[in-house]
Each structure stands twice: as structure tokens, then as C-alpha cells.
């Protein structure tokens, strides 16, 4: 195991943070206008979906941060 610091780790963390901020702002800006009239339970499910959806590409991104390959 290589213990040398890699430039991809701090850059990746900053990209994840920036991406999450942009993603949250987009969801907070555009989703409410489409689901405003929906029942509370349905709105909760939509926000739960969007709250978990950002995790889908995270595995490949973390693999890139650690190895430099997409896998």
C-alpha cells in the first residue's frame, strides 16, 4: 500500500463538496415548484430520493480518488 499523499484526494474532496452544494441548490430551487401541491408523504419520498441519488456516482469517484482509475 502506497502511503504517499495523492493530489486526487484533496481535489476530490473539494469537488465532492462543490458538487453537493450545487446539487442541493438545484434541488432546493427547482423541485419545490413541481411538488408543491403533492401530499406531504409524497414530497418526503421525493426529497428522500434526491437525498440519496447523489450517492450513485460516488463509488466510481472515490475509486478514482484512490487509484486514478475509474474501475
C-alpha positions as CSV (number, residue, x, y, z in Angstrom):
1,X,0.0,0.0,0.0
2,X,1.4,3.4,-1.0
3,X,1.3,5.9,1.8
4,X,2.4,8.9,-0.3
5,X,-0.2,11.7,-0.4
6,X,-2.1,11.9,-3.6
7,X,-3.3,15.1,-5.2
8,X,-6.5,13.5,-6.2
9,X,-7.7,13.1,-2.6
10,X,-7.9,16.8,-1.6
11,X,-9.0,17.8,-5.1
12,X,-11.7,15.0,-5.0
13,X,-12.9,16.2,-1.6
14,X,-13.2,19.7,-2.8
15,X,-15.1,18.5,-6.0
16,X,-17.5,16.4,-3.9
17,X,-18.2,19.4,-1.6
18,X,-18.7,21.8,-4.5
19,X,-20.8,19.2,-6.3
20,X,-23.0,18.6,-3.3
21,X,-23.6,22.3,-2.8
22,X,-24.5,22.8,-6.4
23,X,-26.8,19.7,-6.4
24,X,-28.5,20.9,-3.2
25,X,-29.1,24.3,-4.6
26,X,-30.5,23.0,-7.8
27,X,-32.8,20.6,-5.9
28,X,-33.9,23.3,-3.5
29,X,-34.6,25.7,-6.3
30,X,-36.4,23.6,-8.8
31,X,-38.0,20.7,-7.1
32,X,-40.5,22.5,-4.8
33,X,-42.2,24.2,-7.7
34,X,-43.1,20.8,-9.2
35,X,-44.2,19.0,-6.0
36,X,-45.8,21.9,-4.0
37,X,-49.3,20.5,-4.3
38,X,-48.4,16.9,-3.5
39,X,-49.2,15.3,-0.2
40,X,-46.5,15.5,2.5
41,X,-45.7,11.8,2.3
42,X,-45.1,12.0,-1.5
43,X,-42.9,15.1,-1.1
44,X,-40.9,13.4,1.6
45,X,-40.3,10.4,-0.7
46,X,-39.2,12.8,-3.5
47,X,-36.7,14.5,-1.2
48,X,-35.5,11.1,0.2
49,X,-34.9,10.0,-3.4
50,X,-32.9,13.2,-4.2
51,X,-31.1,13.0,-0.9
52,X,-29.8,9.5,-1.8
53,X,-29.4,9.9,-5.6
54,X,-26.1,11.7,-5.3
55,X,-24.6,8.5,-3.8
56,X,-24.9,6.6,-7.1
57,X,-21.8,8.1,-8.8
58,X,-19.9,8.3,-5.6
59,X,-18.3,4.8,-5.7
60,X,-16.6,5.4,-9.1
61,X,-15.5,8.9,-8.0
62,X,-14.0,7.5,-4.7
63,X,-12.2,4.8,-6.7
64,X,-10.8,7.4,-9.0
65,X,-9.6,9.4,-6.0
66,X,-7.8,6.4,-4.5
67,X,-6.4,4.7,-7.6
68,X,-6.6,7.2,-10.5
69,X,-8.7,4.7,-12.5
70,X,-12.5,4.7,-13.0
71,X,-12.5,1.0,-12.3
